[in-house]
Amino acid sequence: MRELYDEVKTPFKAGMALAPEPGEMLDNPTVFRHGNSWFMMFIRFDGKGYETHLATSSDLRSWTRLGCVFRRGGKGAWDSAQADGWPALVDTRWEGPNNLGTYQNRYWMMYLGGAKDGYETDPLSTGVAWTEAPSDLRHWTRYVGNPVMQSSDPDARDFERATIYKHFTVGDPTRSCGGRFVNFYNAADAVSHRETIGMAVSDDMLHWRRIGDGPVIENGDPAKHSISGDPMIRRIGDVWVMFYFGHQWKGSIGAFDTFACSRDLLHWTKWEGEPLVRPSEPFDALYAHKPWVLKHDGIVYHWYCAVSRNADGREIRGIALATSK
Protein backbone atom coordinates (compact mmCIF):
# COMPACT_ATOMS: atom_id res chain seq x y z
CA MET A 1 0.00 0.00 0.00
CA ARG A 2 2.88 2.37 0.77
CA GLU A 3 4.46 1.62 -2.62
CA LEU A 4 1.15 2.33 -4.35
CA TYR A 5 0.73 5.56 -2.41
CA ASP A 6 4.20 6.67 -3.51
CA GLU A 7 3.29 5.83 -7.11
CA VAL A 8 -0.02 7.77 -7.22
CA LYS A 9 0.58 10.70 -4.86
CA THR A 10 0.34 14.21 -6.31
CA PRO A 11 1.80 16.74 -3.84
CA PHE A 12 2.18 19.61 -6.32
CA LYS A 13 -0.93 21.70 -6.88
CA ALA A 14 -1.02 23.48 -10.22
CA GLY A 15 -4.10 25.58 -9.46
CA MET A 16 -7.41 25.80 -11.30
CA ALA A 17 -7.73 23.92 -14.58
CA LEU A 18 -11.27 25.22 -15.18
CA ALA A 19 -12.52 28.15 -13.12
CA PRO A 20 -16.25 28.89 -12.86
CA GLU A 21 -17.90 31.92 -14.41
CA PRO A 22 -20.25 34.04 -12.26
CA GLY A 23 -23.45 32.19 -11.50
CA GLU A 24 -22.15 28.68 -12.18
CA MET A 25 -20.37 25.86 -10.35
CA LEU A 26 -18.19 23.22 -12.02
CA ASP A 27 -17.83 19.68 -10.74
CA ASN A 28 -16.94 16.01 -11.46
CA PRO A 29 -14.01 16.05 -13.93
CA THR A 30 -13.49 12.97 -16.14
CA VAL A 31 -10.58 13.00 -18.60
CA PHE A 32 -10.11 10.75 -21.63
CA ARG A 33 -8.32 10.70 -24.97
CA HIS A 34 -10.10 10.47 -28.31
CA GLY A 35 -8.31 10.75 -31.63
CA ASN A 36 -5.32 13.05 -31.13
CA SER A 37 -6.82 15.19 -28.37
CA TRP A 38 -7.60 15.11 -24.68
CA PHE A 39 -11.13 15.80 -23.49
CA MET A 40 -12.62 16.56 -20.10
CA MET A 41 -16.25 15.84 -19.41
CA PHE A 42 -17.43 17.91 -16.45
CA ILE A 43 -20.61 19.14 -14.82
CA ARG A 44 -21.99 22.66 -14.87
CA PHE A 45 -24.51 23.66 -12.20
CA ASP A 46 -26.49 26.76 -13.24
CA GLY A 47 -28.73 27.15 -10.20
CA LYS A 48 -31.43 24.84 -11.53
CA GLY A 49 -29.43 21.63 -11.75
CA TYR A 50 -26.67 19.73 -13.52
CA GLU A 51 -25.84 19.56 -17.21
CA THR A 52 -22.80 17.87 -18.77
CA HIS A 53 -20.17 19.89 -20.63
CA LEU A 54 -16.98 19.16 -22.57
CA ALA A 55 -13.55 20.80 -22.74
CA THR A 56 -10.41 19.94 -24.71
CA SER A 57 -6.66 20.20 -24.19
CA SER A 58 -3.41 19.42 -25.99
CA ASP A 59 -1.21 19.26 -22.87
CA LEU A 60 -3.55 18.24 -19.99
CA ARG A 61 -2.96 21.62 -18.33
CA SER A 62 -4.66 24.30 -20.42
CA TRP A 63 -8.31 23.57 -21.17
CA THR A 64 -10.75 25.16 -23.64
CA ARG A 65 -14.46 24.79 -23.13
CA LEU A 66 -16.42 23.36 -26.06
CA GLY A 67 -19.97 23.57 -24.72
CA CYS A 68 -22.82 21.42 -23.45
CA VAL A 69 -22.74 17.78 -24.56
CA PHE A 70 -25.65 16.32 -22.56
CA ARG A 71 -28.68 18.40 -21.62
CA ARG A 72 -31.44 17.90 -19.11
CA GLY A 73 -34.50 15.94 -20.18
CA GLY A 74 -37.69 17.56 -21.38
CA LYS A 75 -40.52 18.86 -19.24
CA GLY A 76 -42.02 16.10 -17.13
CA ALA A 77 -39.14 13.70 -17.71
CA TRP A 78 -37.52 11.83 -14.81
CA ASP A 79 -34.26 13.72 -15.59
CA SER A 80 -35.79 17.13 -16.34
CA ALA A 81 -33.70 18.92 -13.67
CA GLN A 82 -30.45 16.93 -13.51
CA ALA A 83 -28.24 15.37 -16.22
CA ASP A 84 -24.80 14.61 -14.75
CA GLY A 85 -22.96 12.31 -17.16
CA TRP A 86 -19.56 10.63 -17.25
CA PRO A 87 -18.09 8.26 -19.85
CA ALA A 88 -18.11 4.51 -19.19
CA LEU A 89 -15.58 1.84 -20.19
CA VAL A 90 -12.50 4.08 -19.91
CA ASP A 91 -9.23 2.19 -20.46
CA THR A 92 -8.07 1.68 -16.87
CA ARG A 93 -4.45 0.67 -17.56
CA TRP A 94 -1.95 2.82 -15.64
CA GLU A 95 0.00 4.81 -18.25
CA GLY A 96 -2.36 3.36 -20.85
CA PRO A 97 -3.89 5.29 -23.77
CA ASN A 98 -6.82 6.56 -21.66
CA ASN A 99 -9.22 6.09 -24.55
CA LEU A 100 -12.85 5.01 -24.30
CA GLY A 101 -13.85 1.42 -24.98
CA THR A 102 -16.91 0.50 -26.99
CA TYR A 103 -19.63 -2.10 -26.73
CA GLN A 104 -21.80 -2.91 -29.77
CA ASN A 105 -19.87 -0.17 -31.64
CA ARG A 106 -21.14 2.48 -29.25
CA TYR A 107 -19.52 4.73 -26.66
CA TRP A 108 -21.43 4.62 -23.39
CA MET A 109 -22.35 7.05 -20.65
CA MET A 110 -23.80 6.50 -17.19
CA TYR A 111 -25.51 9.54 -15.77
CA LEU A 112 -27.19 10.86 -12.68
CA GLY A 113 -30.67 12.18 -13.30
CA GLY A 114 -33.47 13.74 -11.30
CA ALA A 115 -36.66 15.77 -11.63
CA LYS A 116 -36.16 18.19 -8.73
CA ASP A 117 -34.33 21.52 -9.05
CA GLY A 118 -31.37 22.26 -6.83
CA TYR A 119 -27.96 20.92 -5.97
CA GLU A 120 -28.12 17.09 -5.87
CA THR A 121 -31.74 17.09 -4.72
CA ASP A 122 -33.05 13.64 -3.75
CA PRO A 123 -34.04 11.30 -5.21
CA LEU A 124 -31.42 10.88 -7.92
CA SER A 125 -31.39 7.83 -10.19
CA THR A 126 -29.16 6.30 -12.88
CA GLY A 127 -29.57 6.59 -16.63
CA VAL A 128 -27.68 5.17 -19.60
CA ALA A 129 -26.92 6.86 -22.93
CA TRP A 130 -24.68 6.22 -25.93
CA THR A 131 -23.10 7.92 -28.95
CA GLU A 132 -20.84 7.15 -31.89
CA ALA A 133 -18.77 10.33 -31.44
CA PRO A 134 -17.90 11.13 -27.79
CA SER A 135 -15.87 14.22 -28.67
CA ASP A 136 -18.66 15.94 -30.64
CA LEU A 137 -21.16 18.39 -29.24
CA ARG A 138 -24.17 16.28 -30.04
CA HIS A 139 -26.90 14.85 -27.91
CA TRP A 140 -26.29 11.35 -26.67
CA THR A 141 -29.10 8.84 -27.23
CA ARG A 142 -30.93 8.08 -24.01
CA TYR A 143 -32.04 4.51 -23.31
CA VAL A 144 -35.83 4.35 -23.41
CA GLY A 145 -35.81 2.09 -20.35
CA ASN A 146 -34.18 4.73 -18.11
CA PRO A 147 -33.73 5.00 -15.23
CA VAL A 148 -31.86 1.70 -14.96
CA MET A 149 -31.16 1.97 -11.20
CA GLN A 150 -33.23 3.72 -8.53
CA SER A 151 -33.20 3.92 -4.77
CA SER A 152 -36.76 2.57 -4.83
CA ASP A 153 -35.86 -0.64 -6.71
CA PRO A 154 -37.01 -3.82 -4.95
CA ASP A 155 -33.41 -5.07 -4.74
CA ALA A 156 -31.99 -1.75 -3.45
CA ARG A 157 -30.05 -2.23 -0.24
CA ASP A 158 -30.31 -0.14 2.91
CA PHE A 159 -27.23 1.96 2.07
CA GLU A 160 -28.84 3.23 -1.19
CA ARG A 161 -32.43 3.88 -0.13
CA ALA A 162 -32.23 7.70 -0.34
CA THR A 163 -30.42 8.39 -3.62
CA ILE A 164 -27.82 7.06 -6.08
CA TYR A 165 -24.91 9.23 -7.20
CA LYS A 166 -21.88 8.79 -9.47
CA HIS A 167 -20.83 5.58 -11.27
CA PHE A 168 -17.59 4.22 -12.69
CA THR A 169 -17.99 1.28 -15.07
CA VAL A 170 -15.26 -1.17 -16.11
CA GLY A 171 -15.27 -4.11 -18.46
CA ASP A 172 -14.49 -7.48 -16.86
CA PRO A 173 -14.06 -10.15 -19.57
CA THR A 174 -13.34 -12.75 -16.87
CA ARG A 175 -16.78 -12.14 -15.33
CA SER A 176 -15.18 -12.63 -11.95
CA CYS A 177 -17.92 -10.57 -10.30
CA GLY A 178 -20.73 -12.26 -12.20
CA GLY A 179 -21.15 -9.92 -15.16
CA ARG A 180 -19.40 -8.58 -18.26
CA PHE A 181 -19.46 -5.04 -16.87
CA VAL A 182 -18.86 -3.94 -13.28
CA ASN A 183 -20.25 -0.70 -11.92
CA PHE A 184 -19.09 1.05 -8.73
CA TYR A 185 -21.18 3.90 -7.38
CA ASN A 186 -21.82 5.91 -4.24
CA ALA A 187 -25.26 6.12 -2.72
CA ALA A 188 -26.91 7.51 0.41
CA ASP A 189 -29.07 5.80 3.00
CA ALA A 190 -32.43 7.15 4.13
CA VAL A 191 -31.55 7.58 7.81
CA SER A 192 -28.34 9.59 8.23
CA HIS A 193 -27.75 10.21 4.48
CA ARG A 194 -24.39 8.50 4.93
CA GLU A 195 -22.72 7.83 1.58
CA THR A 196 -20.91 4.58 0.82
CA ILE A 197 -19.76 2.78 -2.34
CA GLY A 198 -21.55 -0.27 -3.71
CA MET A 199 -21.35 -2.35 -6.86
CA ALA A 200 -23.55 -3.84 -9.56
CA VAL A 201 -22.93 -5.91 -12.70
CA SER A 202 -24.44 -6.14 -16.16
CA ASP A 203 -24.07 -8.20 -19.34
CA ASP A 204 -25.44 -5.55 -21.70
CA MET A 205 -24.87 -2.10 -20.06
CA LEU A 206 -28.64 -1.71 -19.72
CA HIS A 207 -29.83 -4.17 -17.10
CA TRP A 208 -27.99 -4.06 -13.77
CA ARG A 209 -28.07 -6.40 -10.80
CA ARG A 210 -26.65 -5.50 -7.42
CA ILE A 211 -23.80 -7.53 -5.89
CA GLY A 212 -23.45 -8.16 -2.15
CA ASP A 213 -25.55 -7.31 0.85
CA GLY A 214 -23.83 -4.00 1.61
CA PRO A 215 -21.23 -1.51 0.38
CA VAL A 216 -17.70 -2.47 -0.69
CA ILE A 217 -16.24 0.79 0.71
CA GLU A 218 -17.51 2.51 3.85
CA ASN A 219 -15.96 4.73 6.48
CA GLY A 220 -17.07 6.42 9.68
CA ASP A 221 -19.90 5.73 12.10
CA PRO A 222 -22.86 4.04 10.33
CA ALA A 223 -25.26 6.12 12.43
CA LYS A 224 -23.75 9.46 11.42
CA HIS A 225 -23.48 11.32 8.15
CA SER A 226 -20.19 10.87 6.31
CA ILE A 227 -19.14 10.36 2.69
CA SER A 228 -17.11 7.82 0.77
CA GLY A 229 -17.88 8.81 -2.79
CA ASP A 230 -17.15 9.31 -6.48
CA PRO A 231 -15.13 6.14 -7.19
CA MET A 232 -12.87 5.83 -10.23
CA ILE A 233 -10.52 2.93 -10.97
CA ARG A 234 -7.09 2.26 -12.48
CA ARG A 235 -5.18 -0.98 -12.98
CA ILE A 236 -1.59 -0.74 -11.67
CA GLY A 237 0.25 -3.98 -12.34
CA ASP A 238 -2.04 -6.72 -11.03
CA VAL A 239 -3.82 -4.43 -8.55
CA TRP A 240 -7.05 -2.53 -9.01
CA VAL A 241 -6.81 0.92 -7.42
CA MET A 242 -10.01 2.76 -6.57
CA PHE A 243 -9.64 6.50 -6.05
CA TYR A 244 -12.47 8.09 -4.09
CA PHE A 245 -13.15 11.00 -1.77
CA GLY A 246 -13.88 11.13 1.93
CA HIS A 247 -15.63 13.64 4.15
CA GLN A 248 -16.48 13.80 7.86
CA TRP A 249 -14.68 10.65 8.94
CA LYS A 250 -11.00 11.68 9.06
CA GLY A 251 -10.85 14.50 11.54
CA SER A 252 -11.72 18.05 10.50
CA ILE A 253 -9.66 18.44 7.32
CA GLY A 254 -12.62 18.92 4.99
CA ALA A 255 -13.26 16.72 1.95
CA PHE A 256 -10.18 14.95 0.57
CA ASP A 257 -9.17 12.25 -1.94
CA THR A 258 -7.80 8.84 -1.00
CA PHE A 259 -7.75 5.30 -2.43
CA ALA A 260 -8.30 1.57 -1.83
CA CYS A 261 -6.87 -1.53 -3.54
CA SER A 262 -8.14 -4.91 -4.68
CA ARG A 263 -7.01 -7.98 -6.61
CA ASP A 264 -10.49 -9.22 -7.50
CA LEU A 265 -12.77 -6.11 -7.59
CA LEU A 266 -14.77 -7.60 -4.71
CA HIS A 267 -12.55 -7.21 -1.63
CA TRP A 268 -10.93 -3.83 -0.97
CA THR A 269 -8.12 -2.70 1.33
CA LYS A 270 -8.34 0.98 2.25
CA TRP A 271 -5.33 3.29 2.45
CA GLU A 272 -5.27 4.73 5.97
CA GLY A 273 -2.45 7.24 5.53
CA GLU A 274 -2.12 10.79 4.26
CA PRO A 275 -4.74 11.86 1.68
CA LEU A 276 -3.69 12.21 -1.94
CA VAL A 277 -5.07 15.76 -1.98
CA ARG A 278 -6.65 17.75 0.83
CA PRO A 279 -7.63 21.39 1.40
CA SER A 280 -4.47 23.50 1.57
CA GLU A 281 -4.79 26.46 -0.82
CA PRO A 282 -7.15 29.43 -1.07
CA PHE A 283 -8.88 27.89 -4.10
CA ASP A 284 -9.60 24.56 -2.30
CA ALA A 285 -9.86 25.80 1.28
CA LEU A 286 -13.15 23.92 1.91
CA TYR A 287 -12.95 20.78 -0.22
CA ALA A 288 -10.39 19.03 -2.43
CA HIS A 289 -12.38 16.05 -3.66
CA LYS A 290 -13.95 13.95 -6.45
CA PRO A 291 -10.80 12.51 -8.09
CA TRP A 292 -9.89 11.70 -11.66
CA VAL A 293 -6.36 10.29 -11.84
CA LEU A 294 -4.14 9.13 -14.71
CA LYS A 295 -0.44 8.81 -15.53
CA HIS A 296 0.91 10.16 -18.82
CA ASP A 297 4.54 10.55 -19.93
CA GLY A 298 5.77 9.74 -16.42
CA ILE A 299 3.58 12.34 -14.65
CA VAL A 300 0.56 11.59 -12.49
CA TYR A 301 -2.31 14.03 -13.08
CA HIS A 302 -5.02 14.33 -10.44
CA TRP A 303 -8.00 16.54 -11.26
CA TYR A 304 -10.47 17.28 -8.52
CA CYS A 305 -13.31 19.58 -7.55
CA ALA A 306 -11.87 22.51 -5.57
CA VAL A 307 -14.25 24.44 -3.34
CA SER A 308 -13.74 27.71 -1.48
CA ARG A 309 -15.96 30.63 -0.43
CA ASN A 310 -16.13 34.20 -1.67
CA ALA A 311 -16.51 37.29 0.48
CA ASP A 312 -20.29 36.81 0.56
CA GLY A 313 -19.95 33.28 1.90
CA ARG A 314 -21.04 31.60 -1.34
CA GLU A 315 -19.25 28.53 -2.63
CA ILE A 316 -16.79 28.84 -5.50
CA ARG A 317 -16.65 25.39 -7.11
CA GLY A 318 -14.28 24.59 -10.00
CA ILE A 319 -11.83 22.00 -11.37
CA ALA A 320 -8.27 22.00 -10.00
CA LEU A 321 -5.16 19.96 -10.87
CA ALA A 322 -2.44 18.38 -8.75
CA THR A 323 0.55 16.53 -10.18
CA SER A 324 3.34 14.21 -9.09
CA LYS A 325 6.16 16.44 -10.39
C-alpha positions as CSV (number, residue, x, y, z in Angstrom):
1,M,0.0,0.0,0.0
2,R,2.9,2.4,0.8
3,E,4.5,1.6,-2.6
4,L,1.2,2.3,-4.4
5,Y,0.7,5.6,-2.4
6,D,4.2,6.7,-3.5
7,E,3.3,5.8,-7.1
8,V,0.0,7.8,-7.2
9,K,0.6,10.7,-4.9
10,T,0.3,14.2,-6.3
11,P,1.8,16.7,-3.8
12,F,2.2,19.6,-6.3
13,K,-0.9,21.7,-6.9
14,A,-1.0,23.5,-10.2
15,G,-4.1,25.6,-9.5
16,M,-7.4,25.8,-11.3
17,A,-7.7,23.9,-14.6
18,L,-11.3,25.2,-15.2
19,A,-12.5,28.2,-13.1
20,P,-16.3,28.9,-12.9
21,E,-17.9,31.9,-14.4
22,P,-20.2,34.0,-12.3
23,G,-23.5,32.2,-11.5
24,E,-22.2,28.7,-12.2
25,M,-20.4,25.9,-10.4
26,L,-18.2,23.2,-12.0
27,D,-17.8,19.7,-10.7
28,N,-16.9,16.0,-11.5
29,P,-14.0,16.0,-13.9
30,T,-13.5,13.0,-16.1
31,V,-10.6,13.0,-18.6
32,F,-10.1,10.7,-21.6
33,R,-8.3,10.7,-25.0
34,H,-10.1,10.5,-28.3
35,G,-8.3,10.8,-31.6
36,N,-5.3,13.0,-31.1
37,S,-6.8,15.2,-28.4
38,W,-7.6,15.1,-24.7
39,F,-11.1,15.8,-23.5
40,M,-12.6,16.6,-20.1
41,M,-16.3,15.8,-19.4
42,F,-17.4,17.9,-16.4
43,I,-20.6,19.1,-14.8
44,R,-22.0,22.7,-14.9
45,F,-24.5,23.7,-12.2
46,D,-26.5,26.8,-13.2
47,G,-28.7,27.2,-10.2
48,K,-31.4,24.8,-11.5
49,G,-29.4,21.6,-11.8
50,Y,-26.7,19.7,-13.5
51,E,-25.8,19.6,-17.2
52,T,-22.8,17.9,-18.8
53,H,-20.2,19.9,-20.6
54,L,-17.0,19.2,-22.6
55,A,-13.5,20.8,-22.7
56,T,-10.4,19.9,-24.7
57,S,-6.7,20.2,-24.2
58,S,-3.4,19.4,-26.0
59,D,-1.2,19.3,-22.9
60,L,-3.5,18.2,-20.0
61,R,-3.0,21.6,-18.3
62,S,-4.7,24.3,-20.4
63,W,-8.3,23.6,-21.2
64,T,-10.7,25.2,-23.6
65,R,-14.5,24.8,-23.1
66,L,-16.4,23.4,-26.1
67,G,-20.0,23.6,-24.7
68,C,-22.8,21.4,-23.5
69,V,-22.7,17.8,-24.6
70,F,-25.6,16.3,-22.6
71,R,-28.7,18.4,-21.6
72,R,-31.4,17.9,-19.1
73,G,-34.5,15.9,-20.2
74,G,-37.7,17.6,-21.4
75,K,-40.5,18.9,-19.2
76,G,-42.0,16.1,-17.1
77,A,-39.1,13.7,-17.7
78,W,-37.5,11.8,-14.8
79,D,-34.3,13.7,-15.6
80,S,-35.8,17.1,-16.3
81,A,-33.7,18.9,-13.7
82,Q,-30.4,16.9,-13.5
83,A,-28.2,15.4,-16.2
84,D,-24.8,14.6,-14.8
85,G,-23.0,12.3,-17.2
86,W,-19.6,10.6,-17.3
87,P,-18.1,8.3,-19.8
88,A,-18.1,4.5,-19.2
89,L,-15.6,1.8,-20.2
90,V,-12.5,4.1,-19.9
91,D,-9.2,2.2,-20.5
92,T,-8.1,1.7,-16.9
93,R,-4.4,0.7,-17.6
94,W,-1.9,2.8,-15.6
95,E,0.0,4.8,-18.3
96,G,-2.4,3.4,-20.9
97,P,-3.9,5.3,-23.8
98,N,-6.8,6.6,-21.7
99,N,-9.2,6.1,-24.6
100,L,-12.9,5.0,-24.3
101,G,-13.8,1.4,-25.0
102,T,-16.9,0.5,-27.0
103,Y,-19.6,-2.1,-26.7
104,Q,-21.8,-2.9,-29.8
105,N,-19.9,-0.2,-31.6
106,R,-21.1,2.5,-29.3
107,Y,-19.5,4.7,-26.7
108,W,-21.4,4.6,-23.4
109,M,-22.3,7.1,-20.6
110,M,-23.8,6.5,-17.2
111,Y,-25.5,9.5,-15.8
112,L,-27.2,10.9,-12.7
113,G,-30.7,12.2,-13.3
114,G,-33.5,13.7,-11.3
115,A,-36.7,15.8,-11.6
116,K,-36.2,18.2,-8.7
117,D,-34.3,21.5,-9.1
118,G,-31.4,22.3,-6.8
119,Y,-28.0,20.9,-6.0
120,E,-28.1,17.1,-5.9
121,T,-31.7,17.1,-4.7
122,D,-33.1,13.6,-3.8
123,P,-34.0,11.3,-5.2
124,L,-31.4,10.9,-7.9
125,S,-31.4,7.8,-10.2
126,T,-29.2,6.3,-12.9
127,G,-29.6,6.6,-16.6
128,V,-27.7,5.2,-19.6
129,A,-26.9,6.9,-22.9
130,W,-24.7,6.2,-25.9
131,T,-23.1,7.9,-29.0
132,E,-20.8,7.2,-31.9
133,A,-18.8,10.3,-31.4
134,P,-17.9,11.1,-27.8
135,S,-15.9,14.2,-28.7
136,D,-18.7,15.9,-30.6
137,L,-21.2,18.4,-29.2
138,R,-24.2,16.3,-30.0
139,H,-26.9,14.9,-27.9
140,W,-26.3,11.4,-26.7
141,T,-29.1,8.8,-27.2
142,R,-30.9,8.1,-24.0
143,Y,-32.0,4.5,-23.3
144,V,-35.8,4.3,-23.4
145,G,-35.8,2.1,-20.3
146,N,-34.2,4.7,-18.1
147,P,-33.7,5.0,-15.2
148,V,-31.9,1.7,-15.0
149,M,-31.2,2.0,-11.2
150,Q,-33.2,3.7,-8.5
151,S,-33.2,3.9,-4.8
152,S,-36.8,2.6,-4.8
153,D,-35.9,-0.6,-6.7
154,P,-37.0,-3.8,-5.0
155,D,-33.4,-5.1,-4.7
156,A,-32.0,-1.8,-3.4
157,R,-30.0,-2.2,-0.2
158,D,-30.3,-0.1,2.9
159,F,-27.2,2.0,2.1
160,E,-28.8,3.2,-1.2
161,R,-32.4,3.9,-0.1
162,A,-32.2,7.7,-0.3
163,T,-30.4,8.4,-3.6
164,I,-27.8,7.1,-6.1
165,Y,-24.9,9.2,-7.2
166,K,-21.9,8.8,-9.5
167,H,-20.8,5.6,-11.3
168,F,-17.6,4.2,-12.7
169,T,-18.0,1.3,-15.1
170,V,-15.3,-1.2,-16.1
171,G,-15.3,-4.1,-18.5
172,D,-14.5,-7.5,-16.9
173,P,-14.1,-10.1,-19.6
174,T,-13.3,-12.8,-16.9
175,R,-16.8,-12.1,-15.3
176,S,-15.2,-12.6,-11.9
177,C,-17.9,-10.6,-10.3
178,G,-20.7,-12.3,-12.2
179,G,-21.2,-9.9,-15.2
180,R,-19.4,-8.6,-18.3
181,F,-19.5,-5.0,-16.9
182,V,-18.9,-3.9,-13.3
183,N,-20.3,-0.7,-11.9
184,F,-19.1,1.1,-8.7
185,Y,-21.2,3.9,-7.4
186,N,-21.8,5.9,-4.2
187,A,-25.3,6.1,-2.7
188,A,-26.9,7.5,0.4
189,D,-29.1,5.8,3.0
190,A,-32.4,7.1,4.1
191,V,-31.6,7.6,7.8
192,S,-28.3,9.6,8.2
193,H,-27.8,10.2,4.5
194,R,-24.4,8.5,4.9
195,E,-22.7,7.8,1.6
196,T,-20.9,4.6,0.8
197,I,-19.8,2.8,-2.3
198,G,-21.5,-0.3,-3.7
199,M,-21.3,-2.4,-6.9
200,A,-23.6,-3.8,-9.6
201,V,-22.9,-5.9,-12.7
202,S,-24.4,-6.1,-16.2
203,D,-24.1,-8.2,-19.3
204,D,-25.4,-5.6,-21.7
205,M,-24.9,-2.1,-20.1
206,L,-28.6,-1.7,-19.7
207,H,-29.8,-4.2,-17.1
208,W,-28.0,-4.1,-13.8
209,R,-28.1,-6.4,-10.8
210,R,-26.6,-5.5,-7.4
211,I,-23.8,-7.5,-5.9
212,G,-23.4,-8.2,-2.2
213,D,-25.6,-7.3,0.9
214,G,-23.8,-4.0,1.6
215,P,-21.2,-1.5,0.4
216,V,-17.7,-2.5,-0.7
217,I,-16.2,0.8,0.7
218,E,-17.5,2.5,3.8
219,N,-16.0,4.7,6.5
220,G,-17.1,6.4,9.7
221,D,-19.9,5.7,12.1
222,P,-22.9,4.0,10.3
223,A,-25.3,6.1,12.4
224,K,-23.7,9.5,11.4
225,H,-23.5,11.3,8.1
226,S,-20.2,10.9,6.3
227,I,-19.1,10.4,2.7
228,S,-17.1,7.8,0.8
229,G,-17.9,8.8,-2.8
230,D,-17.1,9.3,-6.5
231,P,-15.1,6.1,-7.2
232,M,-12.9,5.8,-10.2
233,I,-10.5,2.9,-11.0
234,R,-7.1,2.3,-12.5
235,R,-5.2,-1.0,-13.0
236,I,-1.6,-0.7,-11.7
237,G,0.2,-4.0,-12.3
238,D,-2.0,-6.7,-11.0
239,V,-3.8,-4.4,-8.5
240,W,-7.1,-2.5,-9.0
241,V,-6.8,0.9,-7.4
242,M,-10.0,2.8,-6.6
243,F,-9.6,6.5,-6.1
244,Y,-12.5,8.1,-4.1
245,F,-13.2,11.0,-1.8
246,G,-13.9,11.1,1.9
247,H,-15.6,13.6,4.2
248,Q,-16.5,13.8,7.9
249,W,-14.7,10.7,8.9
250,K,-11.0,11.7,9.1
251,G,-10.9,14.5,11.5
252,S,-11.7,18.0,10.5
253,I,-9.7,18.4,7.3
254,G,-12.6,18.9,5.0
255,A,-13.3,16.7,1.9
256,F,-10.2,14.9,0.6
257,D,-9.2,12.3,-1.9
258,T,-7.8,8.8,-1.0
259,F,-7.7,5.3,-2.4
260,A,-8.3,1.6,-1.8
261,C,-6.9,-1.5,-3.5
262,S,-8.1,-4.9,-4.7
263,R,-7.0,-8.0,-6.6
264,D,-10.5,-9.2,-7.5
265,L,-12.8,-6.1,-7.6
266,L,-14.8,-7.6,-4.7
267,H,-12.6,-7.2,-1.6
268,W,-10.9,-3.8,-1.0
269,T,-8.1,-2.7,1.3
270,K,-8.3,1.0,2.2
271,W,-5.3,3.3,2.4
272,E,-5.3,4.7,6.0
273,G,-2.4,7.2,5.5
274,E,-2.1,10.8,4.3
275,P,-4.7,11.9,1.7
276,L,-3.7,12.2,-1.9
277,V,-5.1,15.8,-2.0
278,R,-6.7,17.8,0.8
279,P,-7.6,21.4,1.4
280,S,-4.5,23.5,1.6
281,E,-4.8,26.5,-0.8
282,P,-7.2,29.4,-1.1
283,F,-8.9,27.9,-4.1
284,D,-9.6,24.6,-2.3
285,A,-9.9,25.8,1.3
286,L,-13.1,23.9,1.9
287,Y,-13.0,20.8,-0.2
288,A,-10.4,19.0,-2.4
289,H,-12.4,16.1,-3.7
290,K,-13.9,13.9,-6.4
291,P,-10.8,12.5,-8.1
292,W,-9.9,11.7,-11.7
293,V,-6.4,10.3,-11.8
294,L,-4.1,9.1,-14.7
295,K,-0.4,8.8,-15.5
296,H,0.9,10.2,-18.8
297,D,4.5,10.5,-19.9
298,G,5.8,9.7,-16.4
299,I,3.6,12.3,-14.7
300,V,0.6,11.6,-12.5
301,Y,-2.3,14.0,-13.1
302,H,-5.0,14.3,-10.4
303,W,-8.0,16.5,-11.3
304,Y,-10.5,17.3,-8.5
305,C,-13.3,19.6,-7.5
306,A,-11.9,22.5,-5.6
307,V,-14.2,24.4,-3.3
308,S,-13.7,27.7,-1.5
309,R,-16.0,30.6,-0.4
310,N,-16.1,34.2,-1.7
311,A,-16.5,37.3,0.5
312,D,-20.3,36.8,0.6
313,G,-20.0,33.3,1.9
314,R,-21.0,31.6,-1.3
315,E,-19.2,28.5,-2.6
316,I,-16.8,28.8,-5.5
317,R,-16.6,25.4,-7.1
318,G,-14.3,24.6,-10.0
319,I,-11.8,22.0,-11.4
320,A,-8.3,22.0,-10.0
321,L,-5.2,20.0,-10.9
322,A,-2.4,18.4,-8.7
323,T,0.6,16.5,-10.2
324,S,3.3,14.2,-9.1
325,K,6.2,16.4,-10.4
